[in-house]
Amino acid sequence: MDWRLEGSTQRVESPVLQGEEGVLEEETGEDGLPEGFQLLQIDAEGECQEGETLATGSTAWCSKNVQRKQRHWEKIVAAKKSKRKQEKERRKANRAENPGICPQHSKRFLRALTKEKLLEAKHSGPRLCIDLSMTHHMSKKELSRLAGQIRRLYGSNKKADRPFWICLTGFTIDSPLYEECVRMNDGFSSYLLDIKEEDCFSLFPLETLVYLTPDSEHALEDVDLNKVYILGGLVDESIQKKVTFQKAWEYSVKTARLPIQEYMVRNQNGKNYHSEILAINQVFDILSTYLETRNWPEALKKGVTSGKGYVLRNSVE
């Protein structure tokens, strides 16, 4: 009786003491772990494998639309990588051709060069005034169009080899046009130009002024660096005639028109429309191109678009 109790006690305690005394050893697998631990390990691995299968096979649950978007996105990413690679090769080729220019400072260098040219034009370059004293009768739409023309004019002037010095006259910072220029033109307050509340007739000697208007009888023959050329900042959808000409006449200021009639002819079109009225940025492009080329046909081709109904004479002949 006592022997059975002792034996039973040994059977109960032996699994606990097997590691120390080696009396009874449980069967182990090839990895040395007890079979009970192996079963637990197999179950856990089975759950991980099942989870991995669901994760990797999740695309099977995606719709064709999602898969198509994924392929489209992959194409965009590949195209961007290809574009970056081409840009890198282009910069590398530019560095080989121009070893003296540091690529990391090229944009800064160009901005500094542009600023230097504009400031030099202020002292020794040709001068151009935009007469903005007639904007109080313009609608919001017309003001927006004029603000866009000023932006394009300034952009062209920055790119010119021989820029003009621009002066916006009759222009106040509390005017609707100024607000529109700030709204539409990024960095307008930092433009390198003069903004004057006075009109152009009180800022410069009258004998130096030449008001460019399509109603003048005199064609502009040359761009004189000693003159100040005036463009009427007027966008008038009702097309009131001789507004700028009348203003110049009141101050006894010389007028001139672009030599469109001398170098261009009317072209037949479906609307039978012909006009010599140009936006201020188009007039500026003509003046700037002529100043660089001294060639009126080439300059007029730059600013007079086909929609105006005029073509160069030699293109017809």
Secondary structure as UniProt FT lines:
FT   HELIX           2..21
FT   TURN            30..31
FT   HELIX           35..56
FT   HELIX           58..61
FT   HELIX           64..97
FT   TURN            99..100
FT   HELIX           103..105
FT   HELIX           106..124
FT   STRAND          127..131
FT   TURN            133..134
FT   HELIX           135..137
FT   HELIX           140..159
FT   STRAND          165..169
FT   TURN            173..174
FT   HELIX           176..184
FT   TURN            186..187
FT   HELIX           188..190
FT   STRAND          194..195
FT   HELIX           200..203
FT   HELIX           206..208
FT   STRAND          209..212
FT   TURN            214..215
FT   TURN            225..226
FT   STRAND          228..232
FT   TURN            237..238
FT   TURN            241..242
FT   HELIX           243..250
FT   TURN            251..252
FT   STRAND          254..257
FT   HELIX           260..263
FT   STRAND          264..266
FT   TURN            270..271
FT   HELIX           280..293
FT   HELIX           296..303
FT   HELIX           306..308
FT   STRAND          310..312
FT   HELIX           313..316
//
